[in-house]
Amino acid sequence: MLKKNEESRLSFPYEEPPERGAVIELAPGILWTRIPLPFRLDHVNIYLIEDGDGWAVLDTGIGDQPTRDLWHALAGGALAGRRLTRLIVTHYHPDHIGLAGWLCERHDMPLFTTQTAYLGCLTISLSPGSLDAKPYRDFYARHGMAPETVDLVSSQGHSYLKMVAPLPPTFSRVVDGDTLTIGGREFRALTGDGHAPEQLMLYCPSENVFLAADQVIARISPNISVWAVNPDGDPLGLYLRSLKRLKTDIPADALVLPGHQLPFHGLHERCDELAEHHAGRCALIAEACATKPHSVADLVPVLFTRALDPHQLSFAFSEVHAHVNFMLNRGELRHATSKDGNIRVEAA
């Protein structure tokens, strides 16, 4: 989270988000609206970019009926009289891609996204039951999670990932370095990792506007997680590398349009704050592991002191694991000898 004494390093041109079903024009021909989410993080930002006689849409909200109802209201209200021309999805998390198939079919528009986003979401959509399968349960158990908690996380904790309508059968691939021409303006495509693989971001030089998706958010740190399919992965290392690249590729004074919370100025400062945040988390893990070996489950309350529901616990566990893998790769931790078969780490 952003520390109180760091708030002045960022500036917020809009103090309040748009009301439900309304839009705010952030720059000429770039609109902002919000879709509610039924989670602690209770919204996702949606952006619309003027595209000839209509609007290109960036992200969708989750695949549920309240979100469909709100899109009906937007189409008949704030967006009335102009068509939706194309859908651009930043990454495969359900709050961003959940209604892609429904929107594309209803408005007869193409889907633009990265290959990883499309295929990652397609895998979850086609085989949602696999999220509750033995490999996932074993993954949690090997890292110290109690059996009753494994049951909760493997069932309730993964339910969010299933909030996706069937995807369109085809998509147009966007690759890092591509240029998308939308309504006569050029948007440069960048991709980043850590929060989601090959997450798509767009920068418009003529407006100095950066659509950052969930890579950089003003007052929360994006979730960085290790998952069972890549148990030795280093998403935190990839994320920190991505933050460095953003400071090189995007001007410091760009208007940042994030996937959640308020638009802001201060991209480079926020990248530094996020890097400092993760360094602090690693320091807490190092301190705990200096006295005795810990499993990932043991370390969850070290980083997350509040009570967590199954949804939050699954993300917290996987984020702690990301920090552990990062520190293992840097030689700051090492695997400890274990007599019970659980995987533990200690200070190197």
Buried (B, 14 or more C-beta within 10 A) or exposed (E): EBEEEBEEBBEBEEEEBBEEBBBBEBBEBBBBBBBBBEBEBEBBBBBBBBBEEBBBBBBBBBBBEEBBEBBEBBBEEBBEEBBBBBBBBBBBBBBBBBBBBBBBEBBEBEBBBBEBBBBBBBEBBEEBEBBBEEEBBEBBBBBBBEEEBBBBBBEBBBBBBBBBBBBBEEBEEBEEEBEBEBBEBEBBBBBBBBBBBBBBBBBBBEBBBBBBBBBBBBBBBBBBBBBBEEBEBBBBBBBBEBBEEBBEEBEEEBBBBBBBBBBBBBBBBBBBBBBEBBEEBBEBBBEBBEEEBBBBBBBBEBBBEEEBEBBBBBBBBBBBBBBBBBBBBEEBBEEBEEEEEBBBBBBE
